[in-house]
Amino acid sequence: MNKTIIYYSGNREKPEMEQKVVDDMMSKAGNMPIISVTQKPMNVGKNICIGDVGFSYLNERKQILMAAKLVETEYIITTESDFLYPPDYFNFEPTGDNMYRWQNVWIIWLQGKRKDFCHKSSVSDGAQIVKRDFLINLLEKYLAPYPGWYIKNNKETDPRHSPYHHVPYTLIPSENAAVSIKSSDGLTLTTGIDKIKSKDLPYWGNVNNLRNKFL
């Protein structure tokens, strides 16, 4: 086995919702090792609880780096507290590239006027498979100017781009979507979407049924 799942969370989503996300992920993980870095204790693989250090993108990436350094396999599969993944996300076998990203990503909003699945216009940091050593090197360089923890997102301290900006990646095609859940408790409600909408998706089914499951 050459893959480890890492799970990272600021534990700001409603606990009932996050547990459902975790249960869904773990039901598909098989016997793959899981390492989680969270801000509250969780029963998710090997868990490292860092305490309430703040809710920001920089902290999220520091948590990813902490988890990555504990991984002993060649590749890392990323999972988040507000993301649903199809079974084939975990079954994908890398063939040597540094970074793979799930091509088919859709968004679901739990509140508000949007009542459909909306197709994301780009790939997502939350659905990628990366070589361990490559990811560690990338994040160490990116985070070097930002020591310590950050209570919240701040324009004065946050970098203007993600660590994956301009990093080449290989797309993983699939008819089954990875679904990003947008609640009022996440880091942001905004994301880039195109004009494609649907009330049903392969594997996930009807949008209202899925939304009601996580409300």
C-alpha positions as a Markdown table, in Angstrom:
| # | Residue | x | y | z |
|---|---|---|---|---|
| 1 | Met | 0.0 | 0.0 | 0.0 |
| 2 | Asn | 1.4 | 3.4 | -1.0 |
| 3 | Lys | -1.3 | 5.8 | 0.2 |
| 4 | Thr | -2.3 | 7.3 | 3.5 |
| 5 | Ile | -5.4 | 9.4 | 4.1 |
| 6 | Ile | -4.9 | 12.6 | 6.0 |
| 7 | Tyr | -7.9 | 14.4 | 7.6 |
| 8 | Tyr | -7.6 | 18.0 | 8.8 |
| 9 | Ser | -10.2 | 20.1 | 10.6 |
| 10 | Gly | -10.6 | 23.3 | 12.5 |
| 11 | Asn | -13.8 | 21.7 | 14.1 |
| 12 | Arg | -16.0 | 24.7 | 13.3 |
| 13 | Glu | -18.7 | 22.8 | 11.5 |
| 14 | Lys | -21.6 | 21.5 | 13.5 |
| 15 | Pro | -20.3 | 18.3 | 15.3 |
| 16 | Glu | -23.2 | 16.2 | 13.9 |
| 17 | Met | -22.5 | 17.2 | 10.4 |
| 18 | Glu | -18.7 | 16.7 | 10.7 |
| 19 | Gln | -19.2 | 13.2 | 12.2 |
| 20 | Lys | -21.4 | 12.3 | 9.2 |
| 21 | Val | -18.7 | 13.5 | 6.8 |
| 22 | Val | -16.1 | 11.5 | 8.7 |
| 23 | Asp | -18.3 | 8.4 | 8.8 |
| 24 | Asp | -18.8 | 8.6 | 5.1 |
| 25 | Met | -15.0 | 8.9 | 4.5 |
| 26 | Met | -14.1 | 6.1 | 6.8 |
| 27 | Ser | -16.7 | 3.8 | 5.3 |
| 28 | Lys | -14.7 | 4.0 | 2.0 |
| 29 | Ala | -11.2 | 4.1 | 3.3 |
| 30 | Gly | -10.8 | 0.3 | 3.6 |
| 31 | Asn | -7.7 | -0.6 | 5.4 |
| 32 | Met | -5.7 | 2.5 | 4.4 |
| 33 | Pro | -3.9 | 4.2 | 7.2 |
| 34 | Ile | -5.5 | 7.5 | 8.4 |
| 35 | Ile | -3.8 | 10.4 | 10.2 |
| 36 | Ser | -5.8 | 13.3 | 11.4 |
| 37 | Val | -4.8 | 16.7 | 12.8 |
| 38 | Thr | -7.7 | 18.5 | 14.4 |
| 39 | Gln | -8.4 | 21.3 | 16.9 |
| 40 | Lys | -10.6 | 19.1 | 19.0 |
| 41 | Pro | -10.0 | 15.4 | 19.8 |
| 42 | Met | -11.5 | 13.1 | 17.2 |
| 43 | Asn | -11.6 | 9.3 | 16.7 |
| 44 | Val | -10.2 | 9.5 | 13.2 |
| 45 | Gly | -7.3 | 7.1 | 12.6 |
| 46 | Lys | -4.2 | 8.3 | 14.4 |
| 47 | Asn | -5.4 | 11.7 | 15.8 |
| 48 | Ile | -3.2 | 14.6 | 16.8 |
| 49 | Cys | -5.2 | 17.3 | 18.6 |
| 50 | Ile | -3.5 | 20.7 | 18.5 |
| 51 | Gly | -6.2 | 22.7 | 20.5 |
| 52 | Asp | -8.1 | 25.8 | 19.5 |
| 53 | Val | -5.3 | 27.6 | 17.7 |
| 54 | Gly | -7.6 | 29.6 | 15.4 |
| 55 | Phe | -9.5 | 29.2 | 12.2 |
| 56 | Ser | -7.6 | 30.3 | 9.1 |
| 57 | Tyr | -6.2 | 29.0 | 5.8 |
| 58 | Leu | -2.7 | 29.3 | 7.2 |
| 59 | Asn | -3.5 | 27.1 | 10.1 |
| 60 | Glu | -5.2 | 24.6 | 7.8 |
| 61 | Arg | -2.0 | 24.3 | 5.8 |
| 62 | Lys | 0.1 | 24.0 | 8.9 |
| 63 | Gln | -2.2 | 21.1 | 10.0 |
| 64 | Ile | -1.7 | 19.4 | 6.6 |
| 65 | Leu | 2.0 | 19.7 | 7.0 |
| 66 | Met | 1.9 | 18.2 | 10.5 |
| 67 | Ala | -0.1 | 15.3 | 9.2 |
| 68 | Ala | 2.1 | 14.8 | 6.1 |
| 69 | Lys | 5.3 | 14.5 | 8.2 |
| 70 | Leu | 3.8 | 11.6 | 10.0 |
| 71 | Val | 2.9 | 9.7 | 6.8 |
| 72 | Glu | 5.1 | 6.7 | 6.0 |
| 73 | Thr | 3.7 | 6.0 | 2.5 |
| 74 | Glu | 4.7 | 7.5 | -0.9 |
| 75 | Tyr | 1.3 | 9.3 | -1.5 |
| 76 | Ile | -1.1 | 11.3 | 0.6 |
| 77 | Ile | -4.9 | 11.5 | 0.0 |
| 78 | Thr | -6.4 | 14.7 | 1.4 |
| 79 | Thr | -9.8 | 14.8 | 3.1 |
| 80 | Glu | -11.6 | 17.7 | 4.7 |
| 81 | Ser | -14.4 | 18.2 | 7.2 |
| 82 | Asp | -16.8 | 19.7 | 4.6 |
| 83 | Phe | -16.0 | 17.4 | 1.6 |
| 84 | Leu | -17.7 | 14.2 | 0.4 |
| 85 | Tyr | -15.7 | 11.8 | -1.8 |
| 86 | Pro | -16.9 | 9.0 | -4.0 |
| 87 | Pro | -15.3 | 5.5 | -3.5 |
| 88 | Asp | -13.1 | 5.8 | -6.6 |
| 89 | Tyr | -11.3 | 8.7 | -5.0 |
| 90 | Phe | -9.8 | 6.4 | -2.5 |
| 91 | Asn | -9.3 | 3.6 | -5.1 |
| 92 | Phe | -7.3 | 5.7 | -7.5 |
| 93 | Glu | -3.8 | 4.4 | -8.1 |
| 94 | Pro | -1.1 | 7.1 | -8.7 |
| 95 | Thr | 1.3 | 6.3 | -11.5 |
| 96 | Gly | 4.3 | 8.5 | -10.5 |
| 97 | Asp | 3.3 | 12.1 | -10.9 |
| 98 | Asn | 3.7 | 14.6 | -8.0 |
| 99 | Met | 0.1 | 15.8 | -7.7 |
| 100 | Tyr | -3.3 | 14.6 | -8.9 |
| 101 | Arg | -6.5 | 16.5 | -8.6 |
| 102 | Trp | -10.1 | 15.3 | -8.9 |
| 103 | Gln | -11.5 | 16.8 | -12.0 |
| 104 | Asn | -15.3 | 16.5 | -11.2 |
| 105 | Val | -16.0 | 18.7 | -8.3 |
| 106 | Trp | -19.5 | 20.0 | -7.4 |
| 107 | Ile | -20.8 | 22.4 | -4.7 |
| 108 | Ile | -23.8 | 22.0 | -2.4 |
| 109 | Trp | -25.0 | 24.9 | -0.2 |
| 110 | Leu | -26.9 | 23.9 | 3.0 |
| 111 | Gln | -28.6 | 27.2 | 3.3 |
| 112 | Gly | -29.6 | 30.1 | 1.0 |
| 113 | Lys | -31.3 | 30.3 | -2.3 |
| 114 | Arg | -29.2 | 27.8 | -4.2 |
| 115 | Lys | -31.2 | 24.7 | -4.5 |
| 116 | Asp | -29.1 | 22.7 | -7.0 |
| 117 | Phe | -25.7 | 21.1 | -7.2 |
| 118 | Cys | -23.4 | 23.6 | -8.9 |
| 119 | His | -20.4 | 22.6 | -10.9 |
| 120 | Lys | -17.1 | 24.0 | -9.6 |
| 121 | Ser | -15.3 | 25.9 | -12.4 |
| 122 | Ser | -11.9 | 24.6 | -11.2 |
| 123 | Val | -10.3 | 21.8 | -9.2 |
| 124 | Ser | -10.0 | 22.0 | -5.4 |
| 125 | Asp | -7.3 | 21.8 | -2.8 |
| 126 | Gly | -9.6 | 19.5 | -0.8 |
| 127 | Ala | -9.6 | 16.8 | -3.4 |
| 128 | Gln | -6.1 | 15.9 | -4.3 |
| 129 | Ile | -3.5 | 13.1 | -4.1 |
| 130 | Val | 0.1 | 14.2 | -3.6 |
| 131 | Lys | 3.5 | 12.6 | -3.2 |
| 132 | Arg | 4.4 | 12.9 | 0.5 |
| 133 | Asp | 7.9 | 14.4 | 0.1 |
| 134 | Phe | 6.7 | 16.8 | -2.6 |
| 135 | Leu | 3.9 | 18.1 | -0.4 |
| 136 | Ile | 6.2 | 18.5 | 2.6 |
| 137 | Asn | 8.7 | 20.5 | 0.6 |
| 138 | Leu | 6.0 | 22.6 | -1.0 |
| 139 | Leu | 4.3 | 23.5 | 2.3 |
| 140 | Glu | 7.6 | 24.1 | 4.2 |
| 141 | Lys | 8.7 | 26.7 | 1.7 |
| 142 | Tyr | 5.2 | 28.3 | 1.6 |
| 143 | Leu | 4.8 | 28.5 | 5.3 |
| 144 | Ala | 8.4 | 29.6 | 6.2 |
| 145 | Pro | 7.4 | 33.4 | 6.3 |
| 146 | Tyr | 4.4 | 32.6 | 8.6 |
| 147 | Pro | 5.5 | 31.2 | 11.9 |
| 148 | Gly | 3.1 | 30.5 | 14.7 |
| 149 | Trp | -0.7 | 30.2 | 14.5 |
| 150 | Tyr | -3.2 | 32.6 | 13.1 |
| 151 | Ile | -6.5 | 33.2 | 14.9 |
| 152 | Lys | -8.4 | 34.1 | 11.8 |
| 153 | Asn | -7.9 | 35.0 | 8.1 |
| 154 | Asn | -6.1 | 38.4 | 7.9 |
| 155 | Lys | -5.2 | 40.3 | 4.7 |
| 156 | Glu | -2.1 | 41.6 | 6.4 |
| 157 | Thr | -0.7 | 38.2 | 7.1 |
| 158 | Asp | -2.3 | 35.8 | 4.6 |
| 159 | Pro | -0.4 | 35.1 | 1.4 |
| 160 | Arg | -2.3 | 36.2 | -1.7 |
| 161 | His | -2.2 | 32.7 | -3.2 |
| 162 | Ser | -2.4 | 29.1 | -2.1 |
| 163 | Pro | 0.7 | 26.9 | -1.9 |
| 164 | Tyr | -0.5 | 25.1 | -5.0 |
| 165 | His | -0.5 | 28.2 | -7.2 |
| 166 | His | 1.0 | 27.4 | -10.6 |
| 167 | Val | 2.0 | 23.9 | -9.4 |
| 168 | Pro | 1.5 | 21.3 | -12.3 |
| 169 | Tyr | -1.0 | 18.5 | -11.6 |
| 170 | Thr | -2.6 | 15.6 | -13.3 |
| 171 | Leu | -6.4 | 15.4 | -13.5 |
| 172 | Ile | -8.3 | 12.4 | -12.3 |
| 173 | Pro | -11.4 | 12.0 | -14.5 |
| 174 | Ser | -14.5 | 10.3 | -13.1 |
| 175 | Glu | -18.3 | 10.6 | -13.6 |
| 176 | Asn | -18.6 | 10.5 | -9.8 |
| 177 | Ala | -18.3 | 13.9 | -8.2 |
| 178 | Ala | -16.4 | 15.0 | -5.1 |
| 179 | Val | -18.9 | 17.3 | -3.3 |
| 180 | Ser | -17.9 | 20.4 | -1.4 |
| 181 | Ile | -20.4 | 21.3 | 1.3 |
| 182 | Lys | -20.8 | 25.0 | 1.9 |
| 183 | Ser | -22.3 | 25.8 | 5.3 |
| 184 | Ser | -22.4 | 29.0 | 7.3 |
| 185 | Asp | -19.6 | 27.6 | 9.6 |
| 186 | Gly | -16.8 | 27.1 | 7.1 |
| 187 | Leu | -14.0 | 29.4 | 6.2 |
| 188 | Thr | -15.9 | 30.8 | 3.2 |
| 189 | Leu | -19.2 | 30.5 | 1.5 |
| 190 | Thr | -17.8 | 31.7 | -1.8 |
| 191 | Thr | -16.2 | 29.6 | -4.6 |
| 192 | Gly | -15.9 | 29.7 | -8.3 |
| 193 | Ile | -18.7 | 27.9 | -10.2 |
| 194 | Asp | -19.8 | 27.8 | -13.8 |
| 195 | Lys | -23.3 | 27.7 | -15.3 |
| 196 | Ile | -23.8 | 24.0 | -15.0 |
| 197 | Lys | -26.4 | 22.9 | -12.4 |
| 198 | Ser | -28.1 | 19.7 | -11.6 |
| 199 | Lys | -30.6 | 18.3 | -9.1 |
| 200 | Asp | -29.1 | 14.8 | -9.3 |
| 201 | Leu | -25.6 | 13.5 | -9.5 |
| 202 | Pro | -24.3 | 10.0 | -10.2 |
| 203 | Tyr | -23.6 | 8.1 | -7.0 |
| 204 | Trp | -24.9 | 10.9 | -4.8 |
| 205 | Gly | -28.5 | 11.1 | -6.1 |
| 206 | Asn | -30.9 | 13.9 | -5.4 |
| 207 | Val | -29.6 | 17.3 | -4.1 |
| 208 | Asn | -32.4 | 17.7 | -1.6 |
| 209 | Asn | -31.9 | 14.3 | -0.1 |
| 210 | Leu | -28.2 | 14.9 | 0.3 |
| 211 | Arg | -28.6 | 18.4 | 1.7 |
| 212 | Asn | -31.2 | 17.1 | 4.3 |
| 213 | Lys | -28.8 | 14.4 | 5.4 |
| 214 | Phe | -26.2 | 17.0 | 6.5 |
| 215 | Leu | -28.5 | 19.9 | 7.7 |
